[in-house]
Amino acid sequence: MEPASPGMPALPQNVLIVEDDPIIALDFEDTILGLGVKTVRTAACVERALQMIADRAPDFAVLDVSLVREKSFAIAERLDALGIPFAFVTGYGANVALPDVFSERPRLLKPCSTEALAAVLKLLAHDSARDLEES
């Protein structure tokens, strides 16, 4: 992650977006790059996302809950096991059902604002940095 300036948490520098709608994925990518993140990779399905994580783990991930024929929970489990922060995004409202283990994870509603996305990136980057300092 990029070093934080005083009072400002660092942004992750390698973000994985898991989104099955190519237009939404491009919008997320443009927004995240515009915030100053150096690398953004996208996957449209669970299998591809898991392969990308195995090839090079991201600093952070944005996971669409419902993909074409599957849910993104297997990706969330892998990220959680690796200690990689992530947030869910959904077009189905704030009350979308998540497994209990992920019920406290941040959720963004589609369409989400640049400000909301930036806030989640900074919050989770800050939490990750604090966790590293405590270990």
N, C-alpha and C positions, 0 to 999 in steps of 0.2 A: 504494500500500500504506500501511497505517496505520503511524505511527512506532513503532519498537520501544522498549520501556522497557529500561533498562540490563540487560544479560544475557539479554534475551528478544527473539528475533527477531519482526519484525512478521508478522502474518497477511495474506494477500492479501485484498483487499476486494471483488473481483469474481471469482467462481468459476463455471466452466462444468462441469456434470456431463453426461456422455454415457452414458446408461443406458436400455436398452429396456424394462426392467421398471418400471412406474410405482410400485409399492410400494417397491422398492429405491431408486429415484430420490428419492421423498419422504423416505425414511429418511436418505439422504445429505444431502439439503437441510436437514432438521431438525437433523441433527448438525452440519453446517458452520455454519449460522446460530447454533446454540447455542454454538459456539466463538468467536463474535464477528465473523464475516464479515458484511459489510453486504448484499451482493447475491449471490444464487445463481440461475443460470439453468440450465434443463435442456433437453436435446435427446435424442430417441430414435433418431435415424438420422444417418448421415454427412452427407447433404445439408443437413439442418436445422442441424447443428452448424457446418458450414462457413459457412453463411449468417449465423449468430449471431456467429461470429468476424469475418466481414467487416463486419458492422454495428457491432460494438463488441468489440474484442479483450478477453478476460478477463485477469486477473492470473495465473490458475492454472486447470488443468483436471484433472478426474478422468475417465478414459476406460475404459469397459467394453470389454474386448478383443473379445468376440463379441457383436455385435448380431444382430437377428433373421435377416437374410439377408446380412450383411456384417461386415467387421472394421473396427475404428476406426483403422487405420493411416494412411489418408489424412488424418484429423484430426491425428494425431500428427505427420505430415510438415509440415502447415501450421503447427502450433504451434511445432515445432522451427525452421522457417524464420523465424518471427517472434520467436524467443527467449523464448517463453512456457513456463514450467515446467509439467510435467504428470506424473501418475502413472497407471499402468494398474491396473485392478481386474479380477479374474477369479474365477469360481467353479470353474475347472478345475484348480486346484492351482498350486503354485509353479513347476512345470516347463512351463507353457504356452509354446508356441513363439512367439517374437517375432522380427521381422526383426532381423538383426545390428545395424543402426544403433540399435535401441532396446533392445538386450539389457541395458544398464546402467541403464535407467530404473527408478525405484521401482515395485514391484508390491505391491498389497494383495490379500489373499485375502478373498473373500466368505464369510461375513459378516465385516466388519472392525470392530474395536473403535473407539470414539471416540478412545481414546489413540493407536492406530496412525494413524488419519486425521489427528489433530492433529499428530503427530510429522512426518508427511510434509509437511503444509502448512507447518509451521515450518521444516523442513530446507530445502525448496525455496525458501521465501521468503528465508531466510538466504543461500542460494547465489545467488539472483537479486540481492540487495542487494550481495553481494560482487562479482559480475560487473559491476554498474553502477559500483561504486567503482573497479574496475580499468580501465574504459574511458575 
